[in-house]
């Protein structure tokens, strides 16, 4: 049977391809001007929660939170994962393989939300342009994982290019090119008991939102970042990346926020659009620390691998 991508993802994929063009590199002081990365505006691909050697536990926790997870995947890089697929983006639970293999670049990060990933139509070109622009970009990695469909194994293939995490304190920020999206976005994996349909917001805690925003201005141009009430926002397709001071995070989320674990800049959590907050509340009513607010629910980071989850009704 030939799989056809759902309409929302197909339209977004075409949008990425239309936007992919090489813009001239600009020599400038600072990163606030266009630096020549080929994708002219950001589109969120997925977020990554590191679960390290606790993959079995993580799968149980997120299934209890109402996510339908894909079967466990085994990367050629030595890691394992489960995905919660949405319309055009997804959540990845990433851990170490049972047989002792691991990825050294994951070691410095604590359990929690550590990956922020944007779409690209060509990882090699994204890397070349970012390199010319003197951004801290690492070489392209090509890898795969087997996917079993209708009794046959096929390889889901990817190419990624990452910003150097030693120079980007918030976590692993990178671009992902899907060579086989039909093996990732499948309708049978996009229906979740909690009603989640899309990632609508990602929260980053930073002591200096304007300084952190320079990364996104450098990647995507001055107009990619907006400022409001001391925070900075980056529209990324159907999602918004919000850079907030720790005090603002604490004011909104209180003790539901992720632990800083000694970091001055880190990914706190993300918000999901759901079909009905009432239905989601019925499913999650016995989650410890669940906060019920008008039009949204907050699952504390203590109940979700140091990641705050917000379920909000689509408007």
Secondary structure, 3 states (H helix, E strand, C coil): CCCCCCHHHHHHHHHHHHHECCCCCCCCCCCCCCCCCCECCCCEEEEEEEEECCHHHHHHHHHHCCCCCCCCEEECCCEEEEEEECCCCEEEEEEECCCCCCCHHHCCCCCEEEEEEEECCCHHHHHHHHHHCCCCECCCEEEEEEEEECCEEEEEEEEEEEECCCCCCCCEEEEEEECCHHHCCCHHHCCCCCCEEEEEEEEEEECCHHHHHHHHHHHHCHHHEEEECCEEEEEECCEEEEEECHHHHHHHHHHHCCCCCCCCEEEEEEEEEECCHHHHHHHHCCCCCCEEECCEEEECHHHCCCCEEEEEECC
